[in-house]
Amino acid sequence: MGHKVGIIFIVAVCLLWSAVEPVVAEEARLTRMTVSNTRDDLLLYLTMEGAFTGKLKEAIYSGVPATFVFYISLLRVRNWWADKKIADIKLTHTIKYNNLKKEFTVKRSWKEADPVVTHSFLQAQQWMAEVEALSVYPLRELEKGRQYQIRTMAEVSKLTLPLYLHYILFSLWDVETDWYTIDFIY
């Protein structure tokens, strides 16, 4: 009896594994990265493209929240020493669909105090994928004539699955971009 249960479990896991479409990491990428400044601050603009796969859209429409996490580091480049990290920022964007109200709620950790709400999935996607005019570091603390580097990457993930299924399916749901860098002299 125990042998049959083991075989049924293995067959069920194989069927589940083959039914899940793996997400390819090359789909998501950061584009339109721009470093700018105001009178007082160093600013970063960027967009993540290719993150909204069919499976992710399907999950969002079924009410599963999804989170985009952006990692941003500012380094001072040093020729004969290891680069010095002077800022480390983690941004989170979370989207949730309310099926009763037919609206999307987007919360961005760095932007609005309250979440923004829309009935348009295209607008919600734009809010999720864009970082615009993020204040990275005060200009008064940068040294003129020195070389700096901004490194960024992003991850897309749904919430943790129940009953420890996230340990089995973790890599199938998570997507991350490569690291992207911008070198500049202040």
Contacts in CASP RR format, 6 or more apart in sequence:
PFRMAT RR
TARGET T0000
AUTHOR 0000-0000-0000
METHOD contacts of the structure
MODEL  1
MGHKVGIIFIVAVCLLWSAVEPVVAEEARLTRMTVSNTRDDLLLYLTMEG
AFTGKLKEAIYSGVPATFVFYISLLRVRNWWADKKIADIKLTHTIKYNNL
KKEFTVKRSWKEADPVVTHSFLQAQQWMAEVEALSVYPLRELEKGRQYQI
RTMAEVSKLTLPLYLHYILFSLWDVETDWYTIDFIY
13 168 0 8 1.000
20 169 0 8 1.000
20 172 0 8 1.000
21 55 0 8 1.000
21 172 0 8 1.000
22 171 0 8 1.000
22 172 0 8 1.000
23 53 0 8 1.000
23 55 0 8 1.000
23 56 0 8 1.000
23 172 0 8 1.000
23 173 0 8 1.000
23 174 0 8 1.000
23 175 0 8 1.000
25 175 0 8 1.000
25 176 0 8 1.000
25 177 0 8 1.000
27 50 0 8 1.000
27 51 0 8 1.000
27 53 0 8 1.000
27 175 0 8 1.000
28 48 0 8 1.000
28 49 0 8 1.000
28 50 0 8 1.000
28 51 0 8 1.000
28 154 0 8 1.000
28 156 0 8 1.000
28 175 0 8 1.000
28 176 0 8 1.000
28 177 0 8 1.000
29 48 0 8 1.000
29 49 0 8 1.000
29 50 0 8 1.000
29 177 0 8 1.000
29 178 0 8 1.000
30 46 0 8 1.000
30 47 0 8 1.000
30 48 0 8 1.000
30 49 0 8 1.000
30 152 0 8 1.000
30 153 0 8 1.000
30 154 0 8 1.000
30 177 0 8 1.000
30 180 0 8 1.000
31 46 0 8 1.000
31 47 0 8 1.000
31 48 0 8 1.000
31 49 0 8 1.000
32 45 0 8 1.000
32 46 0 8 1.000
32 47 0 8 1.000
33 44 0 8 1.000
33 45 0 8 1.000
33 46 0 8 1.000
33 150 0 8 1.000
33 152 0 8 1.000
33 180 0 8 1.000
33 182 0 8 1.000
34 44 0 8 1.000
34 45 0 8 1.000
34 46 0 8 1.000
35 42 0 8 1.000
35 43 0 8 1.000
35 44 0 8 1.000
35 150 0 8 1.000
35 182 0 8 1.000
35 184 0 8 1.000
36 42 0 8 1.000
36 43 0 8 1.000
36 44 0 8 1.000
36 45 0 8 1.000
36 133 0 8 1.000
37 43 0 8 1.000
37 139 0 8 1.000
39 139 0 8 1.000
40 138 0 8 1.000
40 139 0 8 1.000
40 140 0 8 1.000
41 135 0 8 1.000
41 136 0 8 1.000
41 137 0 8 1.000
41 138 0 8 1.000
41 139 0 8 1.000
42 74 0 8 1.000
42 135 0 8 1.000
42 136 0 8 1.000
42 137 0 8 1.000
42 138 0 8 1.000
42 139 0 8 1.000
42 142 0 8 1.000
42 186 0 8 1.000
43 133 0 8 1.000
43 134 0 8 1.000
43 135 0 8 1.000
43 136 0 8 1.000
44 72 0 8 1.000
44 131 0 8 1.000
44 134 0 8 1.000
44 136 0 8 1.000
44 150 0 8 1.000
44 152 0 8 1.000
45 131 0 8 1.000
45 132 0 8 1.000
45 133 0 8 1.000
45 134 0 8 1.000
46 70 0 8 1.000
46 130 0 8 1.000
46 131 0 8 1.000
46 152 0 8 1.000
46 180 0 8 1.000
47 129 0 8 1.000
47 130 0 8 1.000
47 131 0 8 1.000
48 68 0 8 1.000
48 70 0 8 1.000
48 128 0 8 1.000
48 129 0 8 1.000
48 130 0 8 1.000
48 154 0 8 1.000
48 156 0 8 1.000
48 177 0 8 1.000
49 129 0 8 1.000
51 68 0 8 1.000
51 128 0 8 1.000
51 129 0 8 1.000
51 154 0 8 1.000
51 156 0 8 1.000
51 175 0 8 1.000
52 125 0 8 1.000
52 129 0 8 1.000
53 175 0 8 1.000
55 173 0 8 1.000
56 66 0 8 1.000
56 156 0 8 1.000
56 158 0 8 1.000
56 175 0 8 1.000
57 121 0 8 1.000
59 66 0 8 1.000
59 158 0 8 1.000
60 66 0 8 1.000
60 95 0 8 1.000
60 96 0 8 1.000
60 97 0 8 1.000
60 104 0 8 1.000
61 97 0 8 1.000
61 99 0 8 1.000
62 97 0 8 1.000
63 96 0 8 1.000
63 97 0 8 1.000
63 98 0 8 1.000
63 99 0 8 1.000
64 158 0 8 1.000
64 159 0 8 1.000
65 94 0 8 1.000
65 95 0 8 1.000
65 96 0 8 1.000
65 158 0 8 1.000
65 159 0 8 1.000
66 94 0 8 1.000
66 95 0 8 1.000
66 128 0 8 1.000
66 156 0 8 1.000
66 157 0 8 1.000
66 158 0 8 1.000
66 159 0 8 1.000
67 92 0 8 1.000
67 93 0 8 1.000
67 94 0 8 1.000
67 95 0 8 1.000
67 156 0 8 1.000
67 157 0 8 1.000
67 158 0 8 1.000
67 159 0 8 1.000
68 92 0 8 1.000
68 93 0 8 1.000
68 94 0 8 1.000
68 128 0 8 1.000
68 129 0 8 1.000
68 154 0 8 1.000
68 155 0 8 1.000
68 156 0 8 1.000
69 90 0 8 1.000
69 91 0 8 1.000
69 92 0 8 1.000
69 93 0 8 1.000
69 154 0 8 1.000
69 155 0 8 1.000
69 157 0 8 1.000
70 89 0 8 1.000
70 90 0 8 1.000
70 91 0 8 1.000
70 92 0 8 1.000
70 93 0 8 1.000
70 131 0 8 1.000
70 152 0 8 1.000
70 153 0 8 1.000
70 154 0 8 1.000
71 88 0 8 1.000
71 89 0 8 1.000
71 90 0 8 1.000
71 152 0 8 1.000
71 153 0 8 1.000
71 154 0 8 1.000
71 155 0 8 1.000
72 87 0 8 1.000
72 88 0 8 1.000
72 89 0 8 1.000
72 90 0 8 1.000
72 91 0 8 1.000
72 134 0 8 1.000
72 136 0 8 1.000
72 150 0 8 1.000
72 151 0 8 1.000
72 152 0 8 1.000
73 85 0 8 1.000
73 87 0 8 1.000
73 88 0 8 1.000
73 89 0 8 1.000
73 150 0 8 1.000
73 151 0 8 1.000
73 152 0 8 1.000
74 85 0 8 1.000
74 86 0 8 1.000
74 87 0 8 1.000
74 88 0 8 1.000
74 136 0 8 1.000
74 137 0 8 1.000
74 148 0 8 1.000
74 149 0 8 1.000
74 150 0 8 1.000
75 83 0 8 1.000
75 84 0 8 1.000
75 85 0 8 1.000
75 86 0 8 1.000
75 148 0 8 1.000
75 149 0 8 1.000
75 150 0 8 1.000
75 151 0 8 1.000
76 83 0 8 1.000
76 84 0 8 1.000
76 86 0 8 1.000
76 143 0 8 1.000
76 146 0 8 1.000
76 147 0 8 1.000
76 148 0 8 1.000
77 83 0 8 1.000
77 146 0 8 1.000
77 147 0 8 1.000
77 148 0 8 1.000
77 149 0 8 1.000
77 183 0 8 1.000
78 84 0 8 1.000
83 149 0 8 1.000
86 137 0 8 1.000
86 141 0 8 1.000
87 136 0 8 1.000
87 137 0 8 1.000
89 110 0 8 1.000
89 134 0 8 1.000
89 136 0 8 1.000
91 108 0 8 1.000
91 109 0 8 1.000
91 110 0 8 1.000
91 131 0 8 1.000
91 134 0 8 1.000
92 107 0 8 1.000
92 108 0 8 1.000
92 109 0 8 1.000
93 106 0 8 1.000
93 107 0 8 1.000
93 108 0 8 1.000
93 109 0 8 1.000
93 127 0 8 1.000
93 128 0 8 1.000
94 106 0 8 1.000
94 107 0 8 1.000
95 104 0 8 1.000
95 105 0 8 1.000
95 106 0 8 1.000
95 124 0 8 1.000
95 127 0 8 1.000
95 128 0 8 1.000
96 104 0 8 1.000
96 105 0 8 1.000
97 103 0 8 1.000
97 104 0 8 1.000
97 105 0 8 1.000
98 104 0 8 1.000
98 105 0 8 1.000
102 119 0 8 1.000
103 117 0 8 1.000
103 118 0 8 1.000
103 119 0 8 1.000
104 117 0 8 1.000
104 118 0 8 1.000
104 119 0 8 1.000
104 120 0 8 1.000
104 121 0 8 1.000
104 123 0 8 1.000
104 124 0 8 1.000
105 115 0 8 1.000
105 116 0 8 1.000
105 117 0 8 1.000
106 115 0 8 1.000
106 116 0 8 1.000
106 117 0 8 1.000
106 118 0 8 1.000
106 124 0 8 1.000
106 127 0 8 1.000
106 128 0 8 1.000
107 115 0 8 1.000
107 116 0 8 1.000
108 116 0 8 1.000
108 127 0 8 1.000
110 131 0 8 1.000
110 134 0 8 1.000
116 127 0 8 1.000
118 124 0 8 1.000
118 127 0 8 1.000
136 150 0 8 1.000
139 186 0 8 1.000
142 148 0 8 1.000
142 186 0 8 1.000
143 186 0 8 1.000
144 186 0 8 1.000
145 185 0 8 1.000
145 186 0 8 1.000
146 185 0 8 1.000
146 186 0 8 1.000
147 183 0 8 1.000
147 184 0 8 1.000
147 185 0 8 1.000
148 183 0 8 1.000
148 184 0 8 1.000
148 185 0 8 1.000
148 186 0 8 1.000
149 181 0 8 1.000
149 182 0 8 1.000
149 183 0 8 1.000
149 184 0 8 1.000
150 181 0 8 1.000
150 182 0 8 1.000
150 184 0 8 1.000
151 179 0 8 1.000
151 180 0 8 1.000
151 181 0 8 1.000
152 179 0 8 1.000
152 180 0 8 1.000
152 181 0 8 1.000
153 176 0 8 1.000
153 177 0 8 1.000
153 178 0 8 1.000
153 179 0 8 1.000
153 180 0 8 1.000
154 176 0 8 1.000
154 177 0 8 1.000
155 174 0 8 1.000
155 175 0 8 1.000
155 176 0 8 1.000
155 177 0 8 1.000
156 174 0 8 1.000
156 175 0 8 1.000
156 176 0 8 1.000
157 173 0 8 1.000
157 174 0 8 1.000
157 175 0 8 1.000
158 173 0 8 1.000
160 166 0 8 1.000
161 169 0 8 1.000
161 173 0 8 1.000
166 173 0 8 1.000
END
